[in-house]
């Protein structure tokens, strides 16, 4: 069975592509985006598989 770890992060609207590409390069998959505390930001929910014991993830 796959084990997952989760992460939430602010996503600035004017830099969303760069932010999402950076998280994707680290293995995070975007699951959901919700409105942030102001009109210029969103909150992204991400997940990625937990590596088996003994393996380091980037």
N, CA, C and O of each residue as an XYZ file, in Angstrom:
232
protein
N       0.841     -1.171      0.000
C       0.000      0.000      0.000
C       0.894      1.245      0.000
O       1.892      1.303      0.718
N       0.527      2.229     -0.806
C       1.274      3.478     -0.876
C       0.963      4.335      0.337
O      -0.198      4.535      0.695
N       2.017      4.838      0.962
C       1.856      5.797      2.060
C       2.129      7.183      1.499
O       3.000      7.349      0.645
N       1.388      8.179      1.974
C       1.490      9.537      1.446
C       1.894     10.515      2.532
O       1.585     10.323      3.708
N       2.590     11.568      2.122
C       2.792     12.720      2.999
C       2.123     13.908      2.315
O       2.006     13.955      1.090
N       1.692     14.860      3.127
C       0.921     15.998      2.621
C       1.579     17.305      3.007
O       2.340     17.378      3.971
N       1.271     18.338      2.235
C       1.901     19.639      2.406
C       0.925     20.709      1.934
O       0.277     20.542      0.900
N       0.812     21.792      2.671
C       0.019     22.937      2.216
C       0.960     24.123      2.059
O       1.912     24.281      2.823
N       0.682     24.955      1.055
C       1.559     26.091      0.798
C       0.784     27.214      0.133
O      -0.148     26.962     -0.631
N       1.167     28.460      0.422
C       0.560     29.588     -0.278
C       1.059     29.621     -1.722
O       2.207     29.277     -2.003
N       0.189     30.035     -2.619
C       0.542     30.170     -4.030
C       0.174     31.592     -4.444
O      -1.003     31.950     -4.490
N       1.182     32.391     -4.743
C       0.930     33.756     -5.190
C       0.441     33.725     -6.628
O       1.055     33.086     -7.482
N      -0.663     34.411     -6.900
C      -1.301     34.365     -8.210
C      -0.334     34.783     -9.320
O      -0.311     34.158    -10.380
N       0.457     35.818     -9.094
C       1.343     36.318    -10.149
C       2.576     35.441    -10.371
O       3.336     35.681    -11.309
N       2.790     34.426     -9.520
C       3.941     33.525     -9.674
C       3.510     32.061     -9.621
O       4.328     31.191     -9.323
N       2.262     31.783     -9.902
C       1.736     30.427     -9.696
C       2.466     29.360    -10.503
O       2.762     28.291     -9.969
N       2.764     29.619    -11.769
C       3.418     28.596    -12.584
C       4.793     28.239    -12.029
O       5.129     27.059    -11.934
N       5.582     29.226    -11.668
C       6.914     28.976    -11.118
C       6.821     28.212     -9.805
O       7.576     27.265     -9.586
N       5.910     28.609     -8.938
C       5.749     27.941     -7.643
C       5.342     26.485     -7.838
O       5.923     25.586     -7.229
N       4.346     26.254     -8.685
C       3.881     24.880     -8.914
C       4.955     24.019     -9.571
O       5.099     22.847     -9.223
N       5.712     24.579    -10.515
C       6.800     23.820    -11.132
C       7.874     23.452    -10.115
O       8.428     22.354    -10.173
N       8.174     24.356     -9.183
C       9.173     24.047     -8.151
C       8.707     22.902     -7.255
O       9.480     21.990     -6.963
N       7.448     22.944     -6.819
C       6.942     21.855     -5.988
C       6.894     20.547     -6.785
O       7.224     19.488     -6.252
N       6.491     20.614     -8.045
C       6.460     19.417     -8.886
C       7.838     18.802     -9.058
O       7.973     17.578     -9.075
N       8.861     19.636     -9.184
C      10.229     19.132     -9.323
C      10.685     18.392     -8.063
O      11.566     17.535     -8.120
N      10.083     18.729     -6.947
C      10.404     18.039     -5.689
C       9.503     16.834     -5.440
O       9.560     16.222     -4.374
N       8.667     16.494     -6.428
C       7.843     15.296     -6.316
C       6.449     15.516     -5.760
O       5.705     14.554     -5.569
N       6.074     16.775     -5.492
C       4.745     17.062     -4.937
C       3.714     17.130     -6.055
O       3.954     17.759     -7.086
N       2.583     16.496     -5.859
C       1.456     16.536     -6.793
C       0.381     17.439     -6.202
O      -0.025     17.274     -5.052
N      -0.074     18.402     -7.011
C      -1.132     19.306     -6.572
C      -2.446     18.547     -6.498
O      -2.846     17.897     -7.464
N      -3.113     18.625     -5.363
C      -4.371     17.918     -5.148
C      -5.551     18.880     -5.237
O      -6.578     18.563     -5.837
N      -5.393     20.070     -4.627
C      -6.496     21.026     -4.594
C      -5.947     22.429     -4.381
O      -4.894     22.621     -3.772
N      -6.691     23.409     -4.899
C      -6.380     24.815     -4.674
C      -7.633     25.472     -4.115
O      -8.733     25.273     -4.632
N      -7.459     26.258     -3.054
C      -8.577     26.983     -2.448
C      -8.179     28.451     -2.307
O      -6.990     28.768     -2.293
N      -9.155     29.345     -2.202
C      -8.837     30.763     -2.031
C      -7.992     30.989     -0.774
O      -8.191     30.342      0.254
N      -7.054     31.918     -0.885
C      -6.200     32.264      0.244
C      -6.787     33.396      1.064
O      -7.943     33.776      0.878
N      -5.992     33.930      1.967
C      -6.476     34.984      2.858
C      -6.685     36.329      2.166
O      -7.336     37.215      2.720
N      -6.136     36.488      0.956
C      -6.351     37.731      0.204
C      -6.470     37.399     -1.282
O      -6.156     36.278     -1.684
N      -6.915     38.345     -2.103
C      -7.145     38.061     -3.532
C      -5.886     37.713     -4.328
O      -5.981     37.151     -5.419
N      -4.724     38.037     -3.797
C      -3.473     37.776     -4.507
C      -2.872     36.412     -4.201
O      -1.815     36.075     -4.736
N      -3.521     35.621     -3.354
C      -2.936     34.328     -3.006
C      -3.992     33.225     -2.965
O      -5.183     33.462     -2.760
N      -3.498     32.035     -3.166
C      -4.290     30.817     -3.075
C      -3.570     29.899     -2.097
O      -2.424     30.164     -1.731
N      -4.213     28.847     -1.680
C      -3.563     27.833     -0.860
C      -3.619     26.523     -1.628
O      -4.691     26.078     -2.038
N      -2.464     25.913     -1.818
C      -2.386     24.651     -2.525
C      -2.180     23.500     -1.556
O      -1.421     23.606     -0.593
N      -2.865     22.406     -1.824
C      -2.707     21.169     -1.054
C      -1.991     20.169     -1.966
O      -2.424     19.914     -3.090
N      -0.905     19.616     -1.468
C      -0.051     18.728     -2.253
C       0.124     17.395     -1.535
O      -0.059     17.293     -0.322
N       0.488     16.366     -2.322
C       0.824     15.069     -1.739
C       1.947     14.454     -2.552
O       2.148     14.794     -3.717
N       2.683     13.532     -1.912
C       3.678     12.722     -2.617
C       3.858     11.431     -1.837
O       3.647     11.395     -0.625
N       4.245     10.379     -2.530
C       4.449      9.096     -1.844
C       5.603      9.188     -0.854
O       6.605      9.855     -1.114
N       5.457      8.522      0.270
C       6.546      8.419      1.240
C       7.475      7.325      0.733
O       7.026      6.216      0.443
N       8.780      7.630      0.623
C       9.700      6.597      0.130
C       9.816      5.449      1.127
O       9.643      5.649      2.329
N      10.105      4.255      0.636
C      10.331      3.128      1.543
C      11.473      3.458      2.509
O      12.336      4.278      2.196
N      11.476      2.833      3.654
C      12.513      3.060      4.669
C      13.890      2.867      4.054
O      14.125      1.911      3.315
N      14.790      3.778      4.366
C      16.153      3.668      3.858
C      16.399      4.440      2.575
O      17.550      4.563      2.156
N      15.370      4.961      1.941
C      15.515      5.753      0.731
C      15.204      7.207      1.044
O      14.195      7.516      1.678
N      16.073      8.088      0.598
C      15.876      9.516      0.844
C      15.154     10.132     -0.346
O      15.457      9.811     -1.495
N      14.201     11.017     -0.073
C      13.513     11.719     -1.150
C      14.083     13.116     -1.236
O      14.378     13.727     -0.209
N      14.238     13.611     -2.390
C      14.811     14.909     -2.699
C      14.437     15.974     -1.756
O      14.863     17.118     -1.917
